[in-house]
């Protein structure tokens, strides 16, 4: 095996793309460990790639490494992963808990618009997943496999970003096919209702979508998504059933702040947004998981290393444990809840009980859907407060970093 790491210019490529590209380029049987992948053919090892803790390539060893082969690998990495191709606009179908009747465009980065008039929609605007189209720009690689990686990553990033900044539940359908039991109507018009249960794959087809294209769709003559003042948008409780998707009037500024973040802070915010999106989507499935995910969103942003007083005996940080970091973060980014410090202090305790397995919220196990038992109502109120605090904290954290 020959180490060709220094000869192929891999340091200029995205490590996430490179790791998957190696297997796609060489082919063969793949095996992997925590920081290493091995590719074999006919039981003979042909490639061994080792990665650092942060995911960057440390060494790439290949069985055949003459000068011509090394040059081919170097050129392929440059062409597939490094060369700056002209961005192309891709279109993906996302789903919202609110109908999307208007459009919103942010610079040349993303566009939200309704599905075409002939596209399938739920029978009611109040129930079901409401489809809409998200357009975004991606540098298209000559390698369709790499392009697919970039598109999948971007749509997931934008999905959780919109879920964090908008009040609707925004979901991206998984690319792995899943089967669900559904009741299919068999009766025709005027006949007695008759249903049949079938196990069918989830999926959605929207006619007339061109992807990729050279430019964003024109929405100049289309209605825009209605805007609401930021103060009202992020402090109102819940959603009105059937109300069309609305956006805060600060959405442009929030997106500008996001795209101006450093790579480290951008990834951090996306992790927090992921947990917040999970909390929103889990509302009907598990109130306990929703609560834990809400706290995880805050912990993602709050766990920053700050020098504090240490115990003279064990060296433990006395000022920056997870509970104090959580409290300090909420005090800074949710000042409007200043009179509810005692309530905020108890929020983290609930999370610890849930994540350590010593408790479940009553709605998940002991109580019916609508319970008026005092303890159940108290848990529901705390969960609602937690949800509201987290969405305000995420927005305030992002706004505070605008222009940095």
C-alpha positions as CSV (number, residue, x, y, z in Angstrom):
1,X,0.0,0.0,0.0
2,X,1.3,3.4,-1.0
3,X,0.6,6.7,0.9
4,X,-0.5,9.2,-1.8
5,X,-2.1,11.8,0.6
6,X,0.4,14.6,-0.1
7,X,0.1,14.1,-3.9
8,X,-3.7,14.5,-4.5
9,X,-4.7,17.9,-3.1
10,X,-7.4,16.4,-0.9
11,X,-7.0,19.1,1.7
12,X,-8.9,21.5,-0.6
13,X,-12.0,19.4,-0.7
14,X,-15.0,19.1,1.7
15,X,-14.2,16.2,4.1
16,X,-17.8,15.0,4.1
17,X,-17.9,14.8,0.4
18,X,-14.4,13.3,0.1
19,X,-15.1,10.4,2.4
20,X,-18.1,9.3,0.3
21,X,-16.4,10.1,-3.0
22,X,-13.5,7.7,-2.2
23,X,-15.9,4.7,-2.0
24,X,-17.8,5.9,-5.1
25,X,-14.6,6.3,-7.1
26,X,-12.8,3.1,-6.2
27,X,-15.8,0.8,-5.8
28,X,-15.6,-2.6,-4.1
29,X,-16.5,-4.0,-0.8
30,X,-16.6,-1.4,2.0
31,X,-15.8,-1.8,5.6
32,X,-15.3,0.9,8.1
33,X,-14.4,1.8,11.7
34,X,-14.7,5.0,13.7
35,X,-12.0,6.8,11.7
36,X,-11.1,4.5,8.9
37,X,-12.6,3.0,5.7
38,X,-11.2,0.0,3.9
39,X,-12.2,-0.9,0.3
40,X,-11.5,-4.5,-1.0
41,X,-11.9,-6.3,-4.2
42,X,-11.7,-10.1,-4.5
43,X,-10.8,-10.2,-0.8
44,X,-7.7,-8.0,-1.5
45,X,-7.4,-4.6,0.2
46,X,-7.1,-1.9,-2.5
47,X,-7.7,1.3,-0.5
48,X,-7.3,2.4,3.1
49,X,-8.3,5.9,4.2
50,X,-7.8,7.3,7.7
51,X,-9.5,10.4,9.0
52,X,-8.9,12.7,11.9
53,X,-11.3,13.2,14.8
54,X,-12.8,16.2,13.0
55,X,-13.3,14.2,9.8
56,X,-10.5,15.4,7.7
57,X,-8.4,13.0,5.6
58,X,-5.1,12.1,7.3
59,X,-3.8,9.4,5.0
60,X,-5.0,7.7,1.8
61,X,-3.2,4.5,0.9
62,X,-3.8,2.6,-2.4
63,X,-2.5,-0.7,-3.6
64,X,-1.6,0.6,-7.1
65,X,0.1,4.0,-7.0
66,X,2.2,4.6,-10.2
67,X,2.5,8.2,-11.3
68,X,-0.3,7.9,-13.9
69,X,-2.8,6.5,-11.4
70,X,-1.9,9.2,-8.8
71,X,-2.4,11.9,-11.4
72,X,-5.8,10.4,-12.4
73,X,-6.9,10.5,-8.7
74,X,-5.7,14.0,-8.2
75,X,-7.5,15.3,-11.3
76,X,-10.7,13.5,-10.4
77,X,-10.7,15.0,-6.9
78,X,-10.1,18.5,-8.3
79,X,-12.8,18.1,-11.0
80,X,-15.4,16.4,-8.8
81,X,-14.9,18.2,-5.5
82,X,-12.8,21.3,-5.8
83,X,-13.5,23.0,-9.2
84,X,-16.0,25.9,-8.8
85,X,-18.8,25.1,-11.2
86,X,-21.5,27.6,-12.0
87,X,-24.3,27.2,-9.4
88,X,-27.5,25.6,-10.6
89,X,-30.9,25.9,-9.0
90,X,-32.5,22.7,-7.6
91,X,-36.1,22.3,-6.5
92,X,-37.2,20.1,-3.7
93,X,-40.6,19.4,-2.1
94,X,-41.0,20.2,1.6
95,X,-44.0,20.0,3.8
96,X,-45.6,22.6,6.1
97,X,-48.3,22.4,8.8
98,X,-49.7,25.6,7.2
99,X,-50.7,26.0,3.6
100,X,-48.1,27.9,1.5
101,X,-50.1,30.3,-0.8
102,X,-47.4,32.9,-1.5
103,X,-43.7,33.2,-2.3
104,X,-40.6,34.5,-0.5
105,X,-37.1,34.9,-2.0
106,X,-33.9,35.6,-0.2
107,X,-31.1,36.9,-2.5
108,X,-29.9,34.2,-4.8
109,X,-29.9,31.6,-2.0
110,X,-33.4,30.3,-1.6
111,X,-37.0,30.7,-2.8
112,X,-40.2,29.4,-1.2
113,X,-43.2,29.1,-3.5
114,X,-46.4,27.1,-3.7
115,X,-46.8,23.9,-5.6
116,X,-48.5,24.2,-9.0
117,X,-52.3,24.4,-9.1
118,X,-52.6,20.8,-10.4
119,X,-50.4,19.4,-7.6
120,X,-52.0,17.1,-5.0
121,X,-52.9,18.8,-1.7
122,X,-54.7,17.7,1.4
123,X,-58.5,18.1,1.3
124,X,-58.4,20.5,4.2
125,X,-56.0,23.4,4.9
126,X,-56.2,22.5,8.6
127,X,-55.0,18.9,8.4
128,X,-52.3,17.0,6.7
129,X,-48.9,17.9,5.4
130,X,-49.1,20.9,3.1
131,X,-46.6,20.6,0.2
132,X,-44.5,23.6,-1.0
133,X,-41.4,24.0,-3.2
134,X,-38.0,25.1,-2.0
135,X,-35.5,26.3,-4.6
136,X,-31.9,26.8,-3.8
137,X,-28.5,27.2,-5.5
138,X,-25.9,24.4,-5.4
139,X,-22.5,24.2,-7.2
140,X,-23.1,21.3,-9.6
141,X,-20.2,18.8,-9.8
142,X,-19.5,16.9,-13.0
143,X,-20.0,13.8,-10.8
144,X,-23.7,13.3,-10.2
145,X,-23.0,11.4,-7.0
146,X,-21.3,14.4,-5.5
147,X,-24.1,16.7,-6.7
148,X,-26.6,14.4,-5.0
149,X,-24.6,14.7,-1.7
150,X,-24.6,18.5,-2.0
151,X,-28.3,18.7,-2.8
152,X,-29.3,16.3,0.0
153,X,-27.2,18.2,2.5
154,X,-28.5,21.6,1.5
155,X,-32.2,20.7,1.6
156,X,-31.7,19.3,5.1
157,X,-29.9,22.4,6.2
158,X,-32.6,24.7,4.8
159,X,-35.3,22.5,6.2
160,X,-34.1,22.8,9.8
161,X,-33.3,26.5,9.3
162,X,-36.8,27.3,8.2
163,X,-38.2,25.1,11.0
164,X,-36.3,27.2,13.5
165,X,-37.3,30.6,12.0
166,X,-40.9,29.9,11.0
167,X,-43.9,29.1,13.3
168,X,-45.1,26.2,11.1
169,X,-43.8,22.7,11.4
170,X,-41.5,22.3,8.4
171,X,-40.5,18.7,7.4
172,X,-38.3,17.2,4.8
173,X,-39.3,13.7,3.8
174,X,-36.7,11.0,4.3
175,X,-35.1,9.6,1.2
176,X,-35.4,6.1,2.6
177,X,-38.7,4.6,1.6
178,X,-41.0,3.8,4.5
179,X,-44.2,1.8,4.5
180,X,-47.4,2.9,6.3
181,X,-50.8,1.3,7.0
182,X,-53.4,3.5,5.3
183,X,-57.1,3.2,4.8
184,X,-57.9,3.4,1.1
185,X,-61.5,4.4,0.1
186,X,-63.0,1.8,-2.3
187,X,-66.5,3.2,-2.6
188,X,-67.5,5.6,-5.4
189,X,-69.6,8.8,-5.3
190,X,-73.0,8.2,-3.7
191,X,-72.1,4.8,-2.4
192,X,-71.9,3.6,1.2
193,X,-68.4,4.4,2.6
194,X,-66.1,1.4,2.3
195,X,-62.4,1.3,3.3
196,X,-59.6,-1.2,2.9
197,X,-56.3,-1.2,4.8
198,X,-53.2,-1.4,2.8
199,X,-49.5,-1.1,3.6
200,X,-48.1,1.5,1.1
201,X,-44.9,3.4,0.6
202,X,-44.9,7.1,1.5
203,X,-44.1,9.4,-1.3
204,X,-45.2,12.5,-3.2
205,X,-45.1,13.4,-6.9
206,X,-45.4,17.0,-8.0
207,X,-46.0,17.4,-11.8
208,X,-44.1,19.9,-13.9
209,X,-41.0,20.4,-11.7
210,X,-37.8,21.2,-13.6
211,X,-34.7,20.5,-11.6
212,X,-32.0,21.6,-11.9
213,X,-32.4,24.8,-13.9
214,X,-30.2,27.8,-14.6
215,X,-32.1,30.3,-12.6
216,X,-34.8,30.7,-9.9
217,X,-38.4,30.7,-10.9
218,X,-40.0,34.1,-11.6
219,X,-42.4,35.1,-8.8
220,X,-42.6,38.7,-9.7
221,X,-46.3,38.6,-10.5
222,X,-47.2,36.1,-7.8
223,X,-48.5,37.0,-4.3
224,X,-45.9,37.2,-1.5
225,X,-46.2,35.4,1.8
226,X,-47.8,37.7,4.3
227,X,-45.5,39.3,6.9
228,X,-46.1,39.8,10.6
229,X,-44.2,42.0,12.9
230,X,-41.3,40.2,14.6
231,X,-42.6,40.9,18.1
232,X,-46.0,39.5,17.4
233,X,-44.7,36.6,15.4
234,X,-42.4,35.1,18.0
235,X,-44.5,35.9,21.1
236,X,-48.0,34.7,19.9
237,X,-49.1,31.3,21.2
238,X,-49.7,28.4,18.8
239,X,-51.1,28.4,15.2
240,X,-54.6,28.9,14.0
241,X,-55.8,25.8,12.2
242,X,-55.9,26.4,8.4
243,X,-54.1,29.8,8.5
244,X,-51.7,30.2,5.6
245,X,-48.0,30.3,6.3
246,X,-46.8,33.7,7.5
247,X,-43.3,35.0,8.0
248,X,-41.7,37.5,10.4
249,X,-40.9,40.9,8.8
250,X,-37.3,40.3,10.0
251,X,-36.8,37.1,8.1
252,X,-34.4,38.7,5.6
253,X,-32.3,40.0,8.4
254,X,-32.3,36.7,10.2
255,X,-31.2,34.9,7.0
256,X,-28.5,37.5,6.4
257,X,-27.3,36.9,10.0
258,X,-27.2,33.1,9.4
259,X,-25.2,33.3,6.2
260,X,-22.7,35.8,7.7
261,X,-21.9,33.4,10.6
262,X,-18.5,31.7,10.7
263,X,-18.6,28.0,9.6
264,X,-18.3,26.9,13.2
265,X,-21.2,29.1,14.4
266,X,-23.3,28.2,11.4
267,X,-22.9,24.5,12.1
268,X,-23.7,25.1,15.7
269,X,-26.9,26.9,14.9
270,X,-28.0,24.2,12.4
271,X,-27.5,21.6,15.2
272,X,-29.7,23.7,17.5
273,X,-32.2,24.2,14.7
274,X,-32.3,20.4,14.1
275,X,-33.2,19.7,17.7
276,X,-35.9,22.4,17.6
277,X,-37.3,21.0,14.4
278,X,-37.4,17.6,16.0
279,X,-39.3,19.0,19.0
280,X,-41.9,20.6,16.7
281,X,-42.4,17.5,14.7
282,X,-42.6,15.2,17.8
283,X,-45.6,17.1,19.2
284,X,-48.2,14.3,18.4
285,X,-45.8,11.4,19.1
286,X,-44.0,12.1,22.4
287,X,-44.3,15.1,24.7
288,X,-41.3,13.8,26.7
289,X,-39.1,13.6,23.6
290,X,-40.3,17.0,22.5
291,X,-39.2,18.4,25.9
292,X,-35.8,16.8,25.8
293,X,-35.2,18.0,22.2
294,X,-36.1,21.6,23.2
295,X,-33.5,21.6,25.9
296,X,-31.0,20.0,23.5
297,X,-31.5,23.0,21.2
298,X,-30.5,25.4,24.0
299,X,-27.6,23.2,25.2
300,X,-26.1,23.2,21.7
301,X,-25.7,26.9,21.8
302,X,-25.2,27.3,25.6
303,X,-22.2,25.0,26.1
304,X,-19.4,27.4,25.4
305,X,-16.3,27.1,27.5
306,X,-15.9,30.0,29.9
307,X,-13.3,30.2,32.6
308,X,-14.9,29.9,36.0
309,X,-14.1,29.2,39.6
310,X,-12.8,25.6,40.1
311,X,-13.1,23.3,43.2
312,X,-9.7,23.3,45.0
313,X,-10.1,19.6,45.8
314,X,-11.3,17.9,42.5
315,X,-10.8,20.7,40.0
316,X,-14.4,20.7,38.9
317,X,-15.7,23.9,37.3
318,X,-18.1,25.4,39.8
319,X,-19.5,28.1,37.5
320,X,-20.1,26.4,34.2
321,X,-21.9,23.2,34.7
322,X,-24.6,22.3,32.3
323,X,-27.4,23.6,34.6
324,X,-25.7,27.0,35.1
325,X,-24.8,27.3,31.5
326,X,-28.4,26.6,30.5
327,X,-29.7,29.2,33.0
328,X,-27.1,31.8,32.0
329,X,-28.0,31.4,28.3
330,X,-31.7,31.8,28.9
331,X,-31.1,34.9,31.1
332,X,-29.1,36.5,28.3
333,X,-31.3,35.6,25.3
334,X,-34.8,35.6,26.8
335,X,-34.8,38.8,28.9
336,X,-38.6,39.1,28.4
337,X,-39.0,36.2,30.9
338,X,-37.1,38.0,33.6
339,X,-40.0,37.6,36.1
340,X,-40.1,33.8,35.5
341,X,-36.6,33.0,36.8
342,X,-37.9,30.4,39.2
343,X,-39.8,28.7,36.4
344,X,-36.8,28.7,34.1
345,X,-34.6,27.1,36.8
346,X,-37.0,24.2,37.0
347,X,-37.0,23.6,33.3
348,X,-33.6,21.9,33.2
349,X,-34.5,19.7,36.1
350,X,-37.3,18.2,34.2
351,X,-35.0,17.5,31.3
352,X,-32.6,15.6,33.5
353,X,-35.4,13.4,34.9
354,X,-36.6,12.6,31.3
355,X,-33.2,12.0,29.7
356,X,-32.0,9.8,32.6
357,X,-35.1,7.6,32.4
358,X,-36.5,8.4,35.8
359,X,-39.6,10.1,34.5
360,X,-42.0,10.5,31.5
361,X,-44.5,13.3,31.1
362,X,-47.9,12.1,32.1
363,X,-49.4,12.8,28.7
364,X,-47.2,10.0,27.2
365,X,-48.2,7.3,29.6
366,X,-50.8,7.9,32.2
367,X,-53.3,10.4,30.9
368,X,-55.8,10.6,28.0
369,X,-55.3,13.1,25.2
370,X,-57.2,15.9,27.0
371,X,-56.5,15.6,30.7
372,X,-57.4,18.2,33.3
373,X,-55.4,16.6,36.1
374,X,-53.5,19.4,37.9
375,X,-50.1,17.8,37.4
376,X,-50.7,17.1,33.7
377,X,-51.8,20.7,33.1
378,X,-48.7,21.9,35.0
379,X,-46.5,19.8,32.8
380,X,-48.2,21.0,29.6
381,X,-47.8,24.7,30.7
382,X,-44.1,24.2,31.4
383,X,-43.7,22.5,28.0
384,X,-45.5,25.4,26.3
385,X,-43.3,27.9,28.1
386,X,-40.2,25.9,27.2
387,X,-41.2,25.9,23.5
388,X,-41.8,29.6,23.5
389,X,-38.5,30.3,25.3
390,X,-36.5,28.2,23.0
391,X,-37.8,29.8,19.8
392,X,-37.1,33.3,21.2
393,X,-33.7,32.3,22.4
394,X,-32.7,30.8,19.0
395,X,-33.8,34.0,17.1
396,X,-32.1,36.3,19.6
397,X,-28.9,34.3,19.5
398,X,-28.9,34.5,15.7
399,X,-29.8,38.2,15.7
400,X,-27.0,39.0,18.1
401,X,-24.4,37.6,15.7
402,X,-25.7,39.4,12.6
403,X,-22.8,41.1,10.7
404,X,-20.1,39.5,12.8
